Amino acid sequence: MNVPYFDLKAQYAHLREDILLAVDRVCQGASFILGDEVSLFEREFAEHCEAGYCVAVNSGTSALHLALLSVGVQPGDEVITTANTFIATAEAISYTGAKPVFVDIDPCTANIDPALIEDAITPRTKAILPVHLYGRPADLDPIMEIAARHGVAVLEDACQAHGARYKGKRVGSLGRAAAFSFYPGKNLGAYGEGGALTTNDAQIAEFARAMRDHGQSQRYFHDFVGYNYRMDGFQGAVLRVKLKRLDDWTARRRELADLYRELLSDVALDLPQDDPASDCVYHLFVAYVDERERVREALQSCGVQTAVHYPRPVHLQKAYAALGYGPGSLPYTERVSDRCLSLPLFPEMTSDQVRFAAEAVAEAVEQTSAVAVSN
Ligand SMILES: *Cc1c(COP(=O)(O)O)cnc(C)c1O
């Protein structure tokens, strides 16, 4: 058996007719930039997030950038976030001229540890940007409480967490603003680049709407120096087709994740803990193993593809060397990046494929630990 890491072609096979009709609607209407399909998608996605407003943009990175600008982040400010994330979280902070300040993670969830945030707050702190990594909501209540006490904004990086719930509430509706990515491999993926900002604040929505379109509130009247961050019509049309399936796909991801947990319960690896009060949407199913590279090779040789998210945390990337974080500065983040292993998980995956992959993982872990002992 061959188990791919994920499979967008299998998904297209189920959607082909609806997608082609949607793309044809955009061509017939010649609404290639923003337009009706994008507006309708904004309404439908806001509803899905249980948020007041959605502003569609051209990537998750742009959505993060606009979210930061919308709460007034500017050069000289600091934004507290996690280094256990995709680099875009930090890049968006850098775009504003502010400095990312990294706080270590809670090793049980791999998300930012709220208990460490207060010590990182300075008079320059303007916002806290937790990431709902792998689709698992960050522990927002204590973060909101600290933020309220210090008068700073909470923004959500929800780029991996479409539809996740924190204590019953959808992510994207909890902070002052949130950013989603519709990169093709995300749980809700476009057929190209895409992203969205969600918020309950009418003023933030209005600001983001202007900023994504050259700062204009009315055609050719520019209130701000803005950006070209508009979503194109095809992406809106494709996303509307796919949004209708998202809840079913998420339910299937959860089923498969439960099956992995059951099958891997006696294997010598660590799995992240889910808060029973939250719903993780399993963008990725990540296990933590020693000797990760050897385990990966063993899995590859029996046809099970895996990935690593992420092999080097943001604070140790060359791009951020100037911030001066050295190895050992965020111990839990660094340990996780040495041990994390993303197993195959996608809604079209069969239960037999999960069984096959889990068995291969059990064998690979046993083999590599036997080798480690005999060495
Ligand atoms: C994908 C992702 C982004 C960036 O989204 P793009 O659409 O690729 O720009 C930001 N943060 C996280 C956590 C992501 O996974």
Ligand as a Chemical Component Dictionary entry (heavy atoms), coordinates in Angstrom:
data_LIG
# 
_chem_comp.id                   LIG 
_chem_comp.type                 NON-POLYMER 
_chem_comp.pdbx_formal_charge   0 
_chem_comp.three_letter_code    LIG 
# 
loop_
_chem_comp_atom.comp_id 
_chem_comp_atom.atom_id 
_chem_comp_atom.alt_atom_id 
_chem_comp_atom.type_symbol 
_chem_comp_atom.charge 
_chem_comp_atom.model_Cartn_x 
_chem_comp_atom.model_Cartn_y 
_chem_comp_atom.model_Cartn_z 
_chem_comp_atom.pdbx_ordinal 
LIG C1 C1 C 0 -0.106 29.160 5.937  1  
LIG C2 C2 C 0 0.193  29.986 7.128  2  
LIG C3 C3 C 0 0.379  31.370 7.056  3  
LIG C4 C4 C 0 0.495  32.117 5.761  4  
LIG O1 O1 O 0 -0.541 31.953 4.886  5  
LIG P1 P1 P 0 -0.289 32.186 3.295  6  
LIG O2 O2 O 0 -1.673 32.086 2.740  7  
LIG O3 O3 O 0 0.607  31.082 2.838  8  
LIG O4 O4 O 0 0.311  33.520 3.147  9  
LIG C5 C5 C 0 0.553  32.073 8.235  10 
LIG N1 N1 N 0 0.561  31.446 9.432  11 
LIG C6 C6 C 0 0.413  30.118 9.543  12 
LIG C7 C7 C 0 0.423  29.499 10.888 13 
LIG C8 C8 C 0 0.237  29.342 8.389  14 
LIG O5 O5 O 0 0.118  28.016 8.508  15 
# 
loop_
_chem_comp_bond.comp_id 
_chem_comp_bond.atom_id_1 
_chem_comp_bond.atom_id_2 
_chem_comp_bond.value_order 
_chem_comp_bond.pdbx_ordinal 
LIG C1 C2 SING 1  
LIG C2 C3 SING 2  
LIG C2 C8 DOUB 3  
LIG C3 C4 SING 4  
LIG C3 C5 DOUB 5  
LIG C4 O1 SING 6  
LIG O1 P1 SING 7  
LIG P1 O2 DOUB 8  
LIG P1 O3 SING 9  
LIG P1 O4 SING 10 
LIG C5 N1 SING 11 
LIG N1 C6 DOUB 12 
LIG C6 C7 SING 13 
LIG C6 C8 SING 14 
LIG C8 O5 SING 15 
# 
